Amino acid sequence: MDTLRFYSLLFVIFFTTSCYRNEYEKYDESFFSIYLKQWNSPICPKKMLFEKYVKNSNFKKLIERNSDFEIKGCEKTESQFNQRIFSPVVSYTGQINYDIRLIIDDSLEFKITNIQNKLDTIPERTGPKKWVIMNCINSLIVNNYELDNKKTPLNIKIPTKLGKVIKKK
């Protein structure tokens, strides 16, 4: 009798889960956030300047400049993660076909080039058979260091130690 119950339960579970249809949702954002990992400082950045340059122009042909970013990770409850998160207030859309220069508090610079990104379908974490079609960032070069970004394809993840200290005049 227990075997019959087991198989009945298994059939019900299989029947209810197989009824789900694949659901796809497309996001047009270039990325969600920029994570600076291993921050190693209690100081919270006050501003970030995000500059877009023509790809391979050696940061000479500026396309756009923006400092409208929300800064997270400074609260005591988040300090255990040892990172700062910069999220654009207005999302960037489309694939990244440009070079990026980040300047944190006029003192730390990140030059990001050779961004390898493509549209990809990834599983959404909210349930079975739910998928997201989005721009995924696979790799990039930050201040001449190549980084693998496959574990966080929807964000840009950079170790803080790669930043170049800018000397103030």
N, CA, C and O of each residue as an XYZ file, in Angstrom:
676
protein
N       0.810     -1.195      0.000
C       0.000      0.000      0.000
C       0.857      1.264      0.000
O       0.524      2.257     -0.646
N       1.980      1.205      0.748
C       2.871      2.367      0.775
C       3.472      2.643     -0.597
O       3.684      3.797     -0.970
N       3.742      1.584     -1.340
C       4.304      1.748     -2.675
C       3.303      2.451     -3.587
O       3.679      3.316     -4.378
N       2.049      2.084     -3.478
C       1.011      2.718     -4.288
C       0.891      4.207     -3.950
O       0.739      5.034     -4.850
N       0.958      4.549     -2.675
C       0.912      5.959     -2.268
C       2.112      6.725     -2.818
O       1.986      7.848     -3.308
N       3.269      6.093     -2.724
C       4.494      6.737     -3.219
C       4.377      7.047     -4.708
O       4.657      8.164     -5.143
N       3.953      6.032     -5.495
C       3.831      6.249     -6.934
C       2.722      7.249     -7.269
O       2.846      8.017     -8.223
N       1.662      7.242     -6.504
C       0.588      8.223     -6.715
C       1.091      9.637     -6.454
O       0.823     10.556     -7.227
N       1.819      9.799     -5.361
C       2.388     11.108     -5.036
C       3.386     11.542     -6.109
O       3.386     12.698     -6.532
N       4.223     10.626     -6.540
C       5.197     10.923     -7.589
C       4.492     11.345     -8.877
O       4.933     12.280     -9.546
N       3.404     10.664     -9.228
C       2.642     11.014    -10.421
C       2.041     12.413    -10.301
O       2.083     13.191    -11.253
N       1.485     12.732     -9.140
C       0.875     14.051     -8.929
C       1.934     15.143     -9.041
O       1.697     16.171     -9.676
N       3.095     14.930     -8.432
C       4.179     15.921     -8.511
C       4.630     16.096     -9.955
O       4.793     17.223    -10.423
N       4.830     14.993    -10.658
C       5.260     15.073    -12.053
C       4.213     15.784    -12.901
O       4.549     16.631    -13.728
N       2.960     15.442    -12.697
C       1.887     16.035    -13.489
C       1.785     17.541    -13.262
O       1.612     18.298    -14.217
N       1.890     17.984    -12.010
C       1.751     19.419    -11.729
C       2.964     20.213    -12.188
O       2.818     21.355    -12.625
N       4.152     19.640    -12.099
C       5.335     20.402    -12.527
C       5.503     20.386    -14.034
O       6.090     21.314    -14.590
N       5.010     19.372    -14.704
C       5.163     19.339    -16.160
C       4.163     20.255    -16.854
O       4.277     20.498    -18.056
N       3.197     20.758    -16.119
C       2.205     21.664    -16.705
C       2.744     23.080    -16.882
O       2.132     23.892    -17.576
N       3.886     23.384    -16.260
C       4.454     24.719    -16.402
C       4.924     24.922    -17.830
O       5.507     24.022    -18.436
N       4.673     26.089    -18.358
C       5.198     26.448    -19.668
C       6.441     27.286    -19.469
O       6.568     27.999    -18.474
N       7.338     27.201    -20.397
C       8.513     28.068    -20.335
C       8.067     29.516    -20.455
O       7.304     29.875    -21.351
N       8.554     30.337    -19.540
C       8.257     31.765    -19.577
C       9.556     32.518    -19.811
O      10.562     32.259    -19.151
N       9.528     33.443    -20.748
C      10.712     34.230    -21.069
C      10.425     35.705    -20.808
O       9.350     36.220    -21.116
N      11.417     36.357    -20.235
C      11.318     37.800    -20.017
C      12.616     38.415    -20.532
O      13.706     37.917    -20.250
N      12.488     39.490    -21.279
C      13.681     40.122    -21.841
C      13.965     41.432    -21.123
O      13.082     42.272    -20.953
N      15.216     41.586    -20.705
C      15.692     42.833    -20.119
C      16.634     43.481    -21.118
O      17.443     42.801    -21.750
N      16.532     44.785    -21.259
C      17.398     45.484    -22.205
C      18.552     46.198    -21.505
O      19.327     46.899    -22.155
N      18.675     46.030    -20.182
C      19.736     46.708    -19.452
C      21.105     46.187    -19.875
O      21.279     44.996    -20.132
N      22.075     47.102    -19.944
C      23.454     46.711    -20.229
C      24.038     45.950    -19.048
O      24.746     44.959    -19.223
N      23.736     46.424    -17.844
C      24.160     45.787    -16.596
C      23.271     46.334    -15.489
O      22.644     47.382    -15.650
N      23.217     45.630    -14.373
C      22.415     46.103    -13.242
C      23.235     46.990    -12.311
O      22.800     48.083    -11.949
N      24.424     46.520    -11.921
C      25.247     47.250    -10.951
C      26.722     46.995    -11.205
O      27.100     46.071    -11.926
N      27.548     47.840    -10.592
C      28.999     47.663    -10.599
C      29.412     47.366     -9.164
O      29.158     48.161     -8.259
N      30.045     46.225     -8.964
C      30.493     45.809     -7.635
C      31.994     46.026     -7.522
O      32.762     45.518     -8.339
N      32.411     46.776     -6.518
C      33.829     46.883     -6.190
C      34.064     45.969     -4.997
O      33.676     46.289     -3.873
N      34.702     44.829     -5.248
C      34.922     43.804     -4.230
C      36.174     44.127     -3.414
O      37.012     44.926     -3.832
N      36.286     43.497     -2.250
C      37.419     43.686     -1.328
C      37.697     45.172     -1.104
O      38.817     45.634     -1.322
N      36.707     45.900     -0.681
C      36.827     47.343     -0.486
C      37.844     47.670      0.596
O      38.622     48.611      0.437
N      37.859     46.923      1.686
C      38.864     47.027      2.756
C      39.024     48.424      3.334
O      40.138     48.828      3.669
N      37.955     49.153      3.455
C      38.007     50.483      4.054
C      36.635     50.812      4.641
O      35.612     50.477      4.045
N      36.606     51.465      5.803
C      35.310     51.861      6.357
C      34.724     53.094      5.655
O      33.567     53.449      5.879
N      35.523     53.737      4.812
C      35.083     54.954      4.125
C      34.067     54.599      3.039
O      34.280     53.698      2.228
N      32.975     55.327      3.052
C      31.949     55.139      2.033
C      32.152     56.181      0.937
O      32.232     57.373      1.235
N      32.238     55.758     -0.329
C      32.389     56.735     -1.407
C      31.191     57.675     -1.474
O      30.054     57.282     -1.215
N      31.471     58.905     -1.823
C      30.405     59.904     -1.915
C      29.903     60.083     -3.345
O      28.747     60.451     -3.559
N      30.780     59.821     -4.332
C      30.337     59.963     -5.723
C      31.145     59.057     -6.635
O      32.267     58.650     -6.331
N      30.523     58.762     -7.765
C      31.191     57.998     -8.804
C      30.898     58.664    -10.140
O      29.760     59.035    -10.426
N      31.917     58.806    -10.937
C      31.769     59.354    -12.281
C      31.907     58.197    -13.266
O      32.906     57.478    -13.255
N      30.906     58.024    -14.110
C      30.863     56.963    -15.112
C      31.008     57.623    -16.472
O      30.153     58.412    -16.873
N      32.081     57.307    -17.186
C      32.318     57.901    -18.509
C      32.343     56.808    -19.571
O      33.006     55.783    -19.415
N      31.605     57.050    -20.657
C      31.595     56.152    -21.807
C      32.473     56.765    -22.894
O      32.361     57.953    -23.196
N      33.342     55.950    -23.477
C      34.226     56.392    -24.553
C      34.040     55.497    -25.769
O      33.633     54.342    -25.650
N      34.344     56.047    -26.941
C      34.334     55.257    -28.160
C      35.298     54.090    -27.964
O      36.424     54.271    -27.501
N      34.843     52.902    -28.321
C      35.645     51.689    -28.141
C      36.988     51.823    -28.862
O      37.048     52.272    -30.006
N      38.043     51.433    -28.187
C      39.420     51.445    -28.705
C      39.919     52.845    -29.054
O      40.804     52.979    -29.899
N      39.385     53.882    -28.434
C      39.852     55.251    -28.698
C      40.908     55.687    -27.685
O      41.321     56.846    -27.672
N      41.340     54.759    -26.842
C      42.335     55.071    -25.810
C      41.832     56.180    -24.871
O      42.608     57.009    -24.396
N      40.533     56.173    -24.619
C      39.870     57.118    -23.707
C      40.069     58.577    -24.130
O      40.290     59.455    -23.297
N      39.987     58.812    -25.434
C      40.139     60.171    -25.953
C      38.824     60.740    -26.486
O      38.641     61.957    -26.471
N      37.900     59.890    -26.957
C      36.643     60.360    -27.546
C      35.480     60.039    -26.605
O      34.915     58.946    -26.625
N      35.150     61.025    -25.787
C      34.089     60.872    -24.792
C      32.715     60.851    -25.465
O      32.418     61.694    -26.312
N      31.884     59.886    -25.081
C      30.513     59.792    -25.577
C      29.549     60.415    -24.577
O      28.676     61.202    -24.944
N      29.719     60.052    -23.310
C      28.761     60.468    -22.286
C      29.415     60.409    -20.911
O      30.306     59.596    -20.665
N      28.964     61.272    -20.034
C      29.460     61.321    -18.647
C      28.244     61.363    -17.722
O      27.290     62.098    -17.974
N      28.285     60.563    -16.640
C      27.143     60.480    -15.731
C      27.638     60.205    -14.313
O      28.531     59.382    -14.110
N      27.062     60.886    -13.350
C      27.412     60.623    -11.949
C      26.175     60.287    -11.121
O      26.206     60.351     -9.892
N      25.099     59.934    -11.793
C      23.842     59.654    -11.108
C      23.740     58.159    -10.772
O      23.037     57.403    -11.442
N      24.457     57.757     -9.725
C      24.494     56.370     -9.282
C      24.108     56.280     -7.818
O      24.451     57.153     -7.021
N      23.400     55.230     -7.469
C      23.086     54.947     -6.070
C      24.235     54.110     -5.502
O      24.664     53.136     -6.120
N      24.727     54.491     -4.330
C      25.856     53.799     -3.711
C      25.340     52.978     -2.534
O      24.701     53.508     -1.625
N      25.629     51.672     -2.564
C      25.191     50.761     -1.499
C      26.400     50.028     -0.929
O      27.501     50.087     -1.476
N      26.166     49.338      0.178
C      27.209     48.531      0.799
C      27.920     49.233      1.931
O      28.860     48.678      2.501
N      27.501     50.434      2.273
C      28.161     51.213      3.324
C      27.545     50.980      4.700
O      28.176     51.276      5.715
N      26.329     50.455      4.749
C      25.651     50.265      6.021
C      26.350     49.182      6.834
O      26.953     48.266      6.275
N      26.265     49.291      8.144
C      26.909     48.310      9.027
C      26.386     46.904      8.778
O      27.135     45.935      8.902
N      25.113     46.780      8.428
C      24.546     45.455      8.174
C      25.126     44.816      6.917
O      25.074     43.596      6.763
N      25.676     45.625      6.020
C      26.247     45.101      4.778
C      27.769     45.080      4.795
O      28.386     44.633      3.828
N      28.383     45.550      5.868
C      29.844     45.662      5.902
C      30.535     44.308      5.849
O      31.701     44.230      5.463
N      29.840     43.238      6.228
C      30.450     41.913      6.198
C      30.782     41.465      4.780
O      31.629     40.591      4.595
N      30.131     42.047      3.779
C      30.380     41.657      2.395
C      31.614     42.342      1.810
O      32.114     41.921      0.767
N      32.109     43.390      2.466
C      33.350     44.061      2.077
C      33.327     44.501      0.611
O      34.259     44.217     -0.142
N      32.279     45.182      0.221
C      32.141     45.648     -1.157
C      31.318     46.925     -1.192
O      30.602     47.251     -0.246
N      31.436     47.635     -2.298
C      30.587     48.790     -2.557
C      29.867     48.513     -3.872
O      30.449     47.987     -4.820
N      28.596     48.876     -3.904
C      27.763     48.588     -5.072
C      27.271     49.907     -5.650
O      26.681     50.722     -4.941
N      27.514     50.111     -6.934
C      27.103     51.322     -7.637
C      26.057     50.928     -8.678
O      26.353     50.196     -9.623
N      24.837     51.418     -8.497
C      23.743     51.098     -9.415
C      23.271     52.368    -10.104
O      22.988     53.365     -9.439
N      23.183     52.343    -11.434
C      22.716     53.546    -12.132
C      21.259     53.849    -11.794
O      20.421     52.949    -11.750
N      20.971     55.117    -11.558
C      19.593     55.527    -11.279
C      18.750     55.338    -12.536
O      17.616     54.865    -12.461
N      19.296     55.703    -13.677
C      18.661     55.456    -14.972
C      19.490     54.382    -15.668
O      20.684     54.568    -15.906
N      18.859     53.269    -15.990
C      19.577     52.117    -16.542
C      20.206     52.422    -17.896
O      19.658     53.174    -18.702
N      21.371     51.818    -18.123
C      21.985     51.818    -19.446
C      21.380     50.654    -20.212
O      21.182     49.576    -19.651
N      21.087     50.860    -21.486
C      20.428     49.817    -22.261
C      21.283     49.382    -23.436
O      22.165     50.109    -23.893
N      21.001     48.176    -23.912
C      21.698     47.622    -25.064
C      23.036     47.015    -24.694
O      23.497     47.108    -23.556
N      23.639     46.395    -25.684
C      24.948     45.795    -25.458
C      25.999     46.873    -25.251
O      25.874     47.990    -25.752
N      27.029     46.519    -24.507
C      28.109     47.465    -24.217
C      29.099     47.416    -25.372
O      29.847     46.450    -25.522
N      29.096     48.455    -26.179
C      30.009     48.551    -27.311
C      30.834     49.826    -27.166
O      30.942     50.623    -28.098
N      31.407     50.003    -25.992
C      32.188     51.194    -25.676
C      33.131     50.860    -24.525
O      32.980     49.828    -23.872
N      34.094     51.726    -24.283
C      34.991     51.598    -23.137
C      34.436     52.438    -21.992
O      33.717     53.413    -22.212
N      34.776     52.049    -20.774
C      34.240     52.722    -19.583
C      35.391     53.191    -18.699
O      36.382     52.487    -18.507
N      35.231     54.381    -18.177
C      36.168     54.907    -17.177
C      35.357     55.272    -15.940
O      34.428     56.077    -16.013
N      35.711     54.675    -14.803
C      35.054     54.965    -13.531
C      36.010     55.754    -12.662
O      37.188     55.411    -12.559
N      35.517     56.803    -12.040
C      36.328     57.574    -11.094
C      35.530     57.654     -9.793
O      34.414     58.173     -9.759
N      36.125     57.131     -8.732
C      35.483     57.107     -7.420
C      36.075     58.220     -6.570
O      37.284     58.247     -6.337
N      35.235     59.140     -6.104
C      35.649     60.245     -5.219
C      36.887     60.998     -5.718
O      37.711     61.429     -4.911
N      37.025     61.157     -7.011
C      38.158     61.873     -7.619
C      39.513     61.303     -7.205
O      40.525     61.996     -7.318
N      39.557     60.069     -6.731
C      40.833     59.545     -6.251
C      41.156     58.131     -6.713
O      42.302     57.700     -6.586
N      40.191     57.399     -7.243
C      40.424     56.028     -7.672
C      39.843     55.848     -9.072
O      38.677     56.162     -9.311
N      40.663     55.338     -9.998
C      40.259     55.244    -11.403
C      40.299     53.798    -11.882
O      41.218     53.042    -11.565
N      39.277     53.433    -12.656
C      39.200     52.122    -13.291
C      38.931     52.343    -14.776
O      37.908     52.923    -15.141
N      39.841     51.885    -15.636
C      39.637     51.948    -17.084
C      39.258     50.549    -17.555
O      40.041     49.605    -17.445
N      38.044     50.437    -18.080
C      37.487     49.140    -18.460
C      37.405     49.067    -19.982
O      36.748     49.890    -20.620
N      38.076     48.078    -20.549
C      38.118     47.905    -22.000
C      37.798     46.450    -22.355
O      37.629     45.599    -21.481
N      37.722     46.197    -23.635
C      37.544     44.850    -24.173
C      36.422     44.089    -23.452
O      36.605     42.946    -23.034
N      35.286     44.725    -23.317
C      34.144     44.109    -22.635
C      33.506     43.098    -23.588
O      32.985     43.461    -24.642
N      33.556     41.829    -23.197
C      32.970     40.754    -23.994
C      31.568     40.484    -23.454
O      31.412     39.952    -22.355
N      30.560     40.849    -24.225
C      29.180     40.652    -23.789
C      28.332     40.203    -24.963
O      28.636     40.484    -26.122
N      27.251     39.491    -24.629
C      26.340     39.002    -25.664
C      24.972     38.766    -25.047
O      24.843     38.631    -23.831
N      23.957     38.720    -25.892
C      22.620     38.360    -25.425
C      22.617     36.874    -25.112
O      23.102     36.064    -25.902
N      22.069     36.520    -23.956
C      22.058     35.126    -23.542
C      20.786     34.855    -22.748
O      20.166     35.776    -22.216
N      20.412     33.601    -22.673
C      19.256     33.184    -21.895
C      19.758     32.479    -20.650
O      20.506     31.505    -20.735
N      19.341     32.975    -19.495
C      19.775     32.382    -18.232
C      18.547     32.075    -17.377
O      17.518     32.736    -17.514
N      18.648     31.066    -16.487
C      17.489     30.750    -15.639
C      17.238     31.840    -14.606
O      18.171     32.384    -14.016
N      15.975     32.145    -14.399
C      15.594     33.099    -13.358
C      15.456     32.329    -12.050
O      15.063     31.162    -12.055
N      15.770     32.964    -10.949
C      15.785     32.260     -9.668
C      14.416     32.154     -9.010
O      14.307     31.571     -7.932
N      13.378     32.694     -9.617
C      12.075     32.728     -8.951
C      11.247     31.466     -9.145
O      10.269     31.274     -8.422
N      11.590     30.611    -10.076
C      10.791     29.413    -10.250
C      11.229     28.589    -11.438
O      12.078     29.010    -12.224
N      10.633     27.388    -11.566
C      11.013     26.513    -12.674
C      10.518     27.054    -14.006
O       9.481     27.711    -14.095
N      11.279     26.760    -15.009
C      10.943     27.106    -16.393
C      10.738     28.596    -16.609
O       9.961     29.000    -17.475
N      11.430     29.414    -15.828
C      11.394     30.862    -16.030
C      12.784     31.291    -16.474
O      13.785     30.949    -15.844
N      12.832     32.033    -17.549
C      14.097     32.398    -18.170
C      14.163     33.900    -18.399
O      13.143     34.567    -18.572
N      15.388     34.414    -18.395
C      15.629     35.824    -18.660
C      16.557     35.920    -19.862
O      17.594     35.258    -19.906
N      16.188     36.736    -20.827
C      17.056     37.017    -21.969
C      17.671     38.382    -21.700
O      16.960     39.379    -21.584
N      18.990     38.422    -21.600
C      19.643     39.658    -21.193
C      21.072     39.719    -21.697
O      21.668     38.707    -22.063
N      21.602     40.923    -21.707
C      23.000     41.142    -22.019
C      23.844     40.540    -20.895
O      23.697     40.932    -19.738
N      24.713     39.606    -21.217
C      25.567     38.958    -20.218
C      27.022     39.335    -20.485
O      27.517     39.199    -21.604
N      27.693     39.807    -19.446
C      29.091     40.225    -19.551
C      29.964     39.047    -19.144
O      29.937     38.621    -17.990
N      30.742     38.519    -20.091
C      31.569     37.341    -19.827
C      32.955     37.689    -19.318
O      33.475     37.024    -18.422
N      33.552     38.719    -19.880
C      34.899     39.104    -19.454
C      35.147     40.564    -19.801
O      34.432     41.164    -20.604
N      36.183     41.121    -19.175
C      36.553     42.507    -19.412
C      37.989     42.708    -18.954
O      38.544     41.881    -18.230
N      38.575     43.802    -19.378
C      39.925     44.157    -18.942
C      39.817     45.448    -18.145
O      39.278     46.446    -18.622
N      40.347     45.411    -16.909
C      40.322     46.573    -16.022
C      41.758     46.964    -15.717
O      42.500     46.193    -15.109
N      42.151     48.163    -16.140
C      43.521     48.660    -15.924
C      44.561     47.605    -16.302
O      45.494     47.335    -15.546
N      44.383     47.018    -17.480
C      45.285     46.029    -18.076
C      45.258     44.660    -17.410
O      46.147     43.851    -17.674
N      44.284     44.362    -16.564
C      44.109     43.040    -15.964
C      42.834     42.419    -16.517
O      41.754     43.001    -16.422
N      42.972     41.226    -17.097
C      41.808     40.548    -17.659
C      41.026     39.860    -16.542
O      41.601     39.162    -15.706
N      39.714     40.064    -16.538
C      38.846     39.492    -15.512
C      37.777     38.613    -16.143
O      37.192     38.961    -17.168
N      37.533     37.474    -15.517
C      36.439     36.590    -15.902
C      35.199     37.041    -15.137
O      35.228     37.132    -13.910
N      34.136     37.318    -15.836
C      32.919     37.845    -15.204
C      31.740     36.878    -15.355
O      30.589     37.285    -15.201
N      32.014     35.607    -15.655
C      30.941     34.656    -15.956
C      30.071     34.319    -14.748
O      28.916     33.927    -14.914
N      30.604     34.464    -13.540
C      29.808     34.140    -12.348
C      28.793     35.233    -12.023
O      27.803     34.968    -11.341
N      29.020     36.437    -12.493
C      28.070     37.544    -12.282
C      27.800     38.241    -13.615
O      28.136     39.415    -13.773
N      27.196     37.532    -14.577
C      27.073     38.085    -15.930
C      26.156     39.290    -16.061
O      26.216     39.995    -17.069
N      25.311     39.546    -15.072
C      24.383     40.668    -15.161
C      24.925     41.917    -14.476
O      24.277     42.964    -14.480
N      26.105     41.805    -13.891
C      26.748     42.910    -13.182
C      28.204     43.003    -13.619
O      28.719     42.105    -14.285
N      28.850     44.073    -13.249
C      30.288     44.221    -13.476
C      30.952     44.095    -12.113
O      30.693     44.891    -11.211
N      31.812     43.090    -11.968
C      32.467     42.828    -10.684
C      33.968     43.090    -10.828
O      34.632     42.493    -11.676
N      34.497     43.994     -9.986
C      35.900     44.410    -10.083
C      36.545     44.371     -8.698
O      35.978     44.917     -7.751
N      37.710     43.742     -8.553
C      38.447     43.859     -7.290
C      38.955     45.294     -7.124
O      39.540     45.857     -8.049
N      38.734     45.874     -5.967
C      39.115     47.271     -5.720
C      40.607     47.494     -5.896
O      41.027     48.575     -6.309
N      41.413     46.485     -5.589
C      42.871     46.649     -5.663
C      43.360     46.944     -7.081
O      44.500     47.374     -7.256
N      42.524     46.725     -8.093
C      42.920     47.036     -9.469
C      42.798     48.524     -9.789
O      43.252     48.970    -10.842
N      42.198     49.283     -8.902
C      42.030     50.720     -9.129
C      43.360     51.455     -9.102
O      44.261     51.120     -8.333
N      43.461     52.455     -9.954
C      44.660     53.297    -10.006
C      44.397     54.548     -9.169
O      43.403     55.245     -9.373
N      45.295     54.822     -8.233
C      45.150     56.005     -7.390
C      45.505     57.232     -8.216
O      46.577     57.303     -8.817
N      44.589     58.200     -8.239
C      44.802     59.449     -8.974
C      45.348     60.478     -7.998
O      44.780     60.685     -6.926
N      46.432     61.111     -8.360
C      47.001     62.155     -7.500
C      46.289     63.462     -7.772
O      46.152     63.879     -8.922
N      45.839     64.103     -6.714
C      45.178     65.402     -6.867
C      46.224     66.477     -7.074
O      47.330     66.400     -6.539
N      45.861     67.482     -7.856
C      46.788     68.577     -8.149
C      46.806     69.585     -7.043
O      47.532     70.576     -7.123
